[in-house]
């Protein structure tokens, strides 16, 4: 075996250790590729190496009609995912960056076929035509998964995977999602790479099916994703679409967060009105003009018209917007969105761009983007390395007696360094307001463990151009403060763990400073 020298562990095993671990994962995969001779093992190792070079993979999961496709469109800012209940929602669909829009169907044996795309009007205007596929090579094939290539900046950074509903009446359909996320649970004897590095799980209610699914994927187990963020989806439908719907959804999200984050099943739970988020991102000038016309009505008249969706769209109701346009607004924005948009215009929003921004902020999509950036985007290398290392562990273990056996101790050492995951769990607790600390200390703790970003100067709360000596002084002061606090005789165990997590994060930031 060629000599393999692991990099020295960094003090405290903090963020830099995670970054170093990502780089070392590349070298371990390359070393294993040189030593393993079994064709199946080599193929998996090659897939690991390719996986490390690709964008982060984030799967959208949840029960049927949870709003996964609508949320995907909102995150991308374009209508690229069908939102109606068609055959394509029963298979896994990969959304990747591409130079031109294409949709391809793949069979389990590797055969492929181009998929025709039909675009109509309204919020549900995109359909993938899966009938009459012309397979290459020809033959009788069933669709195993779809791949959508689309030229968008969002997909150049993150590959998004839309999965079938986890509570489908068809066991086979639900199993496709589990096979993607936790292949070891579905096929214990098969060596397969988990398909996603992280998961966004959509909840409409918290039932036994959701908890069971999250227990399977949420612990960063031997073949599952490392990060899981929960979304209270279709949040605008809570409170029957009234203007206080998101406030009610935040209460629901807080309750879900308390229940889920206490057990480590999710690192955060965010309420999002996906339909409104997508409509806000694609709002047009004619739509703004329609909202402005409605906002110009006397308050009593408008309130009466908005009593219900049926009343708002009735043709016999006299309004300055045609019944057809009203129906289109309801289809695109939902009742909550129509109420919110007219209220915003009435209170001073004067153009389409401003209305788009205001509606986007109120939909919850901006908060979700921030959480996804901190939880997933800025930790992409760590999450990808975790996926590769778990597969590498299983492949080497399944093929004993080769020189690659000598790599196993280091692989498992890297997998055991879960400080990044401890940070994610702590961020979830901080969002749920569980720790008995003063507000200023909670804000500092949030920042130190990477809640605002993982760069050393962001963690330490100083400008990016601060000199290393000053940053080092800030880091040492923070480490002393939180280590001292962890030793207080009356502090509870959860807060002790939070304090020590902060200390380890600070030590990691300290080790990144020059000198």
C-alpha positions in Angstrom: 0.0 0.0 0.0 1.2 3.5 -0.8 2.0 5.4 2.3 -1.0 7.6 3.5 -0.4 10.4 5.9 -3.4 12.0 7.6 -3.3 15.7 8.3 -2.7 16.5 11.9 -6.0 17.2 13.8 -6.5 20.8 14.6 -7.0 22.1 18.2 -10.5 21.5 19.4 -11.6 19.9 16.2 -13.6 22.9 15.2 -14.7 24.3 11.9 -11.2 24.1 10.4 -11.1 20.4 11.3 -14.3 20.0 9.3 -12.8 21.7 6.3 -9.6 19.7 6.7 -11.7 16.6 7.0 -13.4 17.4 3.6 -10.0 17.7 1.9 -8.8 14.5 3.6 -11.9 12.7 2.4 -10.8 13.4 -1.2 -7.4 11.9 -0.4 -8.9 8.8 1.3 -11.1 8.1 -1.6 -8.2 8.4 -4.0 -6.1 6.1 -1.8 -9.0 3.5 -1.7 -9.3 3.7 -5.5 -5.7 2.6 -5.8 -6.0 -0.3 -3.5 -9.4 -1.9 -4.2 -9.5 -4.2 -7.2 -13.2 -5.5 -7.1 -15.0 -3.9 -10.1 -18.2 -3.2 -8.0 -16.1 -1.6 -5.3 -14.1 0.5 -7.7 -17.3 1.8 -9.3 -18.6 3.0 -6.0 -15.3 4.6 -5.1 -15.3 6.4 -8.5 -18.9 7.6 -7.8 -17.7 8.9 -4.4 -14.8 10.8 -6.1 -17.3 12.3 -8.6 -19.7 13.1 -5.8 -17.1 15.2 -4.0 -16.6 17.3 -7.2 -20.3 18.0 -7.7 -22.6 20.5 -6.1 -24.2 19.7 -2.8 -27.3 17.5 -3.1 -30.3 18.6 -1.1 -33.5 16.4 -1.2 -37.0 17.8 -0.7 -39.1 15.2 1.2 -42.4 15.0 2.9 -45.9 13.5 2.6 -48.1 13.7 -0.4 -49.3 17.2 -1.3 -47.0 18.8 1.2 -45.9 21.3 -1.4 -42.4 20.0 -2.4 -42.6 21.0 -6.1 -44.0 24.4 -5.3 -41.2 25.0 -2.8 -38.6 23.9 -5.3 -40.0 26.4 -7.9 -39.9 29.1 -5.2 -36.2 28.3 -4.3 -35.1 28.3 -7.9 -37.3 31.3 -8.8 -38.6 29.6 -12.0 -41.5 27.2 -12.8 -39.4 24.1 -13.6 -41.2 21.5 -11.4 -44.7 20.2 -12.2 -47.0 20.9 -9.3 -50.0 18.9 -10.4 -50.5 15.2 -9.4 -49.1 13.4 -12.4 -47.0 10.3 -12.9 -43.8 12.3 -12.6 -44.6 13.1 -9.0 -44.3 9.3 -8.3 -40.7 9.1 -9.2 -37.5 10.8 -8.0 -36.6 13.8 -10.0 -33.1 15.4 -10.1 -32.8 19.1 -10.9 -29.3 20.0 -12.0 -27.6 22.9 -13.7 -27.4 22.7 -17.5 -26.7 25.0 -20.5 -30.2 24.4 -22.0 -33.5 23.2 -20.5 -33.8 19.4 -21.0 -35.8 16.7 -19.3 -34.6 13.1 -19.5 -36.2 9.9 -18.2 -33.9 7.0 -17.1 -34.7 3.4 -16.6 -33.1 1.2 -14.0 -30.8 -0.5 -16.6 -29.5 2.9 -17.8 -31.7 3.4 -20.9 -32.8 7.0 -21.4 -35.4 8.9 -23.3 -36.1 12.6 -23.9 -39.2 13.9 -22.2 -41.5 16.4 -23.9 -42.5 19.4 -21.7 -45.8 21.1 -22.0 -46.3 24.5 -20.5 -49.8 26.0 -20.0 -51.1 29.0 -18.0 -51.3 29.6 -14.3 -49.4 28.3 -11.3 -49.7 24.6 -12.5 -48.7 25.1 -16.1 -45.7 22.7 -16.4 -46.2 19.1 -17.3 -43.7 16.3 -18.2 -45.2 14.0 -20.8 -44.1 10.5 -19.9 -46.3 8.6 -22.3 -44.9 7.5 -25.6 -41.2 7.7 -24.6 -38.7 6.6 -27.2 -36.1 4.8 -25.3 -32.4 4.5 -26.3 -31.6 1.7 -26.7 -35.2 0.6 -27.7 -37.1 -1.8 -25.6 -39.7 -2.1 -22.8 -38.5 0.1 -20.0 -40.1 1.7 -16.9 -39.1 5.1 -15.7 -36.8 4.8 -12.7 -36.0 8.5 -12.3 -36.1 11.8 -14.1 -33.3 14.3 -14.6 -34.0 18.0 -15.3 -31.2 20.2 -16.6 -31.9 23.9 -16.3 -29.7 27.0 -16.7 -30.1 28.8 -13.3 -27.6 30.1 -10.8 -29.4 28.3 -7.9 -28.8 24.9 -9.4 -25.2 25.6 -10.2 -24.6 25.7 -6.5 -27.0 23.0 -5.3 -28.6 20.0 -7.0 -32.2 19.7 -5.7 -33.9 16.3 -5.6 -37.7 16.2 -5.6 -38.9 12.9 -4.0 -42.3 11.1 -4.0 -44.5 11.4 -1.0 -43.5 9.4 2.0 -47.1 8.6 3.0 -48.1 7.3 -0.4 -50.7 4.5 -0.5 -48.3 2.7 -2.8 -45.5 1.1 -0.7 -43.3 1.0 -3.8 -43.7 4.8 -4.4 -42.8 5.7 -0.7 -39.9 3.2 -0.8 -38.3 5.2 -3.7 -37.7 8.1 -1.3 -36.2 5.8 1.4 -34.0 4.0 -1.2 -32.6 7.4 -2.2 -31.9 8.7 1.3 -31.2 5.6 3.4 -30.3 2.8 1.0 -28.8 0.7 3.8 -32.2 0.5 5.5 -33.9 -0.7 2.3 -31.2 -3.0 1.0 -28.9 -3.9 3.9 -26.7 -6.1 1.8 -26.4 -3.7 -1.2 -23.6 -1.2 -1.3 -25.2 2.1 -2.5 -24.2 5.7 -2.0 -26.9 7.7 -0.2 -28.4 10.1 -2.8 -28.6 13.3 -0.8 -26.2 15.1 1.5 -28.9 17.0 3.3 -32.7 17.0 3.5 -35.5 19.7 3.6 -38.5 17.9 5.1 -41.9 19.4 4.6 -44.5 19.1 7.3 -48.2 20.0 7.3 -48.8 18.3 10.6 -46.5 16.2 12.9 -47.8 12.6 12.9 -46.3 9.2 13.4 -45.3 8.9 9.7 -43.2 12.1 9.9 -41.5 11.1 13.1 -40.7 7.6 11.9 -39.3 9.0 8.6 -37.2 11.6 10.5 -35.9 9.0 12.9 -34.6 7.1 9.9 -32.8 9.9 8.2 -32.3 12.7 10.8 -29.5 11.2 12.9 -26.8 11.3 10.2 -26.6 7.5 10.6 -24.4 5.1 8.7 -25.9 5.8 5.3 -28.1 8.8 5.8 -27.8 12.6 5.2 -26.1 14.6 7.9 -28.3 17.7 7.9 -32.1 17.9 8.2 -34.2 21.2 8.2 -38.0 21.1 8.7 -40.4 23.3 6.9 -44.0 23.9 7.9 -45.3 23.9 4.3 -48.3 25.6 2.8 -48.2 27.9 5.9 -50.6 30.4 4.2 -53.4 27.8 4.5 -53.2 27.9 8.3 -56.0 30.2 9.7 -57.9 29.7 6.5 -55.6 32.0 4.5 -56.3 35.0 6.7 -53.6 37.7 6.9 -52.3 36.4 10.3 -51.7 33.0 8.7 -47.9 33.2 9.0 -48.1 34.2 12.6 -50.1 31.1 13.3 -47.7 29.0 11.2 -44.8 30.3 13.3 -46.6 29.1 16.4 -47.0 25.7 14.8 -43.4 25.7 13.6 -42.2 26.6 17.2 -44.2 23.7 18.6 -42.8 21.3 15.9 -39.3 22.6 16.5 -39.5 22.1 20.3 -40.6 18.5 19.7 -38.2 17.6 16.9 -35.1 19.5 17.9 -35.1 18.2 21.4 -34.6 14.7 19.9 -32.1 15.9 17.3 -34.4 15.0 14.4 -34.2 18.4 12.8 -31.8 21.3 13.2 -34.4 24.0 12.5 -38.1 24.2 11.6 -39.3 27.2 9.4 -42.8 28.2 8.3 -43.0 28.9 4.5 -45.9 29.8 2.2 -44.4 28.2 -0.9 -47.2 29.3 -3.3 -46.8 32.9 -2.2 -43.0 32.7 -2.4 -43.0 31.5 -6.0 -45.7 34.0 -7.0 -43.7 36.8 -5.4 -40.5 35.8 -7.3 -42.4 35.9 -10.6 -44.8 38.7 -10.0 -45.6 40.7 -13.1 -46.5 44.4 -13.7 -50.1 43.5 -14.8 -50.6 41.6 -11.5 -49.3 44.6 -9.5 -51.8 46.8 -11.4 -54.6 44.4 -10.5 -53.6 44.6 -6.8 -53.4 48.4 -7.0 -56.9 48.6 -8.5 -58.3 46.4 -5.7 -56.4 48.4 -3.0 -58.1 51.5 -4.3 -61.5 50.2 -3.2 -63.1 51.4 0.0 -61.9 49.3 2.9 -65.3 47.9 3.7 -65.9 46.9 0.1 -62.6 45.2 -0.3 -63.0 43.3 3.0 -66.4 42.1 2.0 -65.1 40.9 -1.4 -62.2 39.0 0.4 -64.5 37.1 2.8 -63.8 33.9 0.8 -62.2 32.6 -2.3 -65.6 31.8 -3.9 -66.9 35.2 -3.2 -63.8 37.0 -4.6 -64.0 35.1 -7.9 -67.7 35.4 -8.4 -68.5 37.1 -11.8 -71.6 38.9 -10.3 -69.4 40.8 -7.8 -68.6 44.3 -9.1 -64.9 44.9 -8.8 -62.4 46.9 -10.8 -60.6 43.7 -11.9 -62.3 41.1 -14.2 -63.4 37.7 -12.8 -60.8 36.0 -15.0 -58.0 38.0 -13.6 -59.3 37.5 -10.0 -59.3 33.7 -10.6 -55.7 33.9 -11.9 -54.6 35.9 -8.9 -56.1 33.3 -6.6 -54.4 30.5 -8.5 -51.1 32.2 -8.4 -51.1 33.8 -4.9 -53.7 32.0 -2.9 -56.2 33.8 -0.7 -53.5 34.8 1.8 -51.3 36.3 -0.9 -54.2 38.3 -2.4 -55.1 39.7 1.1 -51.4 40.4 1.8 -50.7 42.1 -1.5 -53.7 44.4 -1.4 -52.9 45.4 2.1 -49.2 46.1 1.2 -50.3 48.3 -1.7 -52.9 50.0 0.4 -50.2 50.9 3.0 -47.7 52.3 0.6 -45.9 49.8 -1.7 -45.8 51.7 -5.0 -44.2 49.4 -7.6 -44.0 45.7 -8.7 -40.4 45.2 -7.6 -41.1 46.4 -4.1 -44.3 44.3 -3.8 -42.3 41.3 -5.0 -39.7 41.8 -2.3 -42.3 42.4 0.5 -44.3 39.4 -0.4 -41.2 37.2 -0.6 -40.1 38.3 2.9 -43.5 37.6 4.3 -43.7 34.2 2.7 -40.9 32.9 4.8 -38.7 32.0 1.8 -36.0 34.5 2.7 -35.6 33.1 6.2 -35.5 29.6 4.8 -32.8 30.6 2.3 -30.7 32.1 5.2 -31.1 28.8 7.2 -30.2 26.7 4.2 -27.1 28.8 3.5 -25.9 28.5 7.1 -26.9 24.9 7.6 -26.1 23.5 4.2 -24.4 26.0 1.8 -21.6 27.1 4.0 -21.1 23.5 5.2 -21.3 21.9 1.8 -17.9 20.4 1.8 -18.4 18.8 5.2 -21.8 17.4 4.2 -20.4 15.9 1.0 -17.4 14.5 2.8 -19.8 12.8 5.3 -21.7 11.1 2.4 -18.5 10.0 0.8 -16.8 8.7 4.0 -19.9 6.7 5.1 -19.9 5.0 1.7 -16.1 4.5 1.9 -16.5 2.8 5.3 -19.1 0.4 4.0 -17.2 -0.4 0.8 -13.9 -1.2 2.6 -15.7 -3.2 5.3 -17.5 -5.2 2.7 -14.2 -6.1 0.9 -11.7 -7.1 3.7 -8.2 -8.3 3.3 -7.0 -5.6 1.0 -4.4 -2.8 1.7 -7.4 -0.4 1.9 -8.1 -1.9 5.4 -5.4 0.4 6.7 -7.6 3.4 5.7 -10.5 2.4 8.0 -9.2 3.9 11.3 -8.8 7.3 9.7 -12.1 7.2 7.9 -13.9 6.4 11.2 -11.9 9.1 13.1 -13.2 11.7 10.6 -16.7 10.4 10.8 -16.5 10.6 14.6 -15.6 14.3 14.4 -19.2 15.5 14.5 -18.6 19.0 15.8 -20.2 20.5 12.8 -23.3 18.4 13.5 -23.2 19.5 17.1 -23.3 23.1 15.9 -26.3 22.4 13.7 -28.2 20.8 16.6 -27.3 23.8 18.9 -28.5 26.3 16.3 -31.9 24.4 16.3 -32.1 24.8 20.1 -31.3 28.4 19.9 -34.1 29.0 17.4 -36.5 27.2 19.7 -35.4 29.5 22.6 -34.7 26.6 24.9 -31.6 27.8 26.7 -31.9 29.9 29.9 -29.4 32.6 28.9 -29.6 36.4 28.6 -30.5 37.7 25.1 -27.1 39.1 24.5 -25.4 35.8 25.4 -27.8 33.9 23.2 -27.0 36.2 20.3 -23.3 35.7 20.9 -23.6 31.9 21.1 -25.6 31.9 17.9 -22.8 33.8 16.1 -20.0 31.8 17.6 -21.4 28.4 16.4 -21.9 29.7 12.9 -25.5 30.9 12.9 -24.5 33.9 10.8 -21.8 32.2 8.8 -18.7 30.1 9.4 -15.9 32.5 8.5 -13.7 33.2 11.6 -14.4 37.0 11.5 -18.2 36.4 11.3 -18.0 34.0 14.2 -16.0 36.4 16.3 -18.2 39.4 15.3 -15.4 41.6 13.9 -14.9 43.2 10.5 -13.3 41.1 7.8 -10.2 43.3 7.6 -9.5 43.0 11.4 -5.9 42.2 12.0 -5.0 38.7 13.2 -3.8 39.8 16.6 -7.1 41.5 17.4 -9.1 38.6 16.2 -6.9 36.3 18.3 -7.6 38.4 21.4 -11.4 38.3 20.7 -11.2 34.5 20.3 -9.3 33.9 23.5 -11.6 36.1 25.4 -14.7 34.3 24.1 -13.1 30.9 24.8 -12.4 31.9 28.4 -15.9 33.3 28.9 -17.8 30.2 27.7 -15.4 27.7 29.3 -15.9 29.6 32.6 -19.6 29.6 32.2 -19.7 25.8 31.5 -18.2 25.3 35.0 -20.9 27.2 36.9 -22.2 24.8 39.6 -25.9 25.6 39.0 -25.9 25.4 35.2 -28.0 22.6 33.6 -26.4 19.9 31.4 -27.9 21.2 28.1 -26.4 24.6 28.7 -23.1 23.1 29.7 -23.0 21.3 26.3 -23.9 24.5 24.5 -21.1 26.4 26.2 -18.5 23.7 25.4 -19.7 23.6 21.8 -19.1 27.4 21.6 -15.6 26.9 23.1 -14.8 24.2 20.5 -16.1 26.5 17.7 -13.9 29.4 18.9 -10.9 27.1 19.1 -11.5 26.1 15.5 -11.8 29.7 14.4 -8.6 30.5 16.4 -6.7 27.8 14.6 -7.6 29.3 11.2 -5.9 32.6 12.0 -2.5 33.3 10.6 0.4 32.4 12.8 
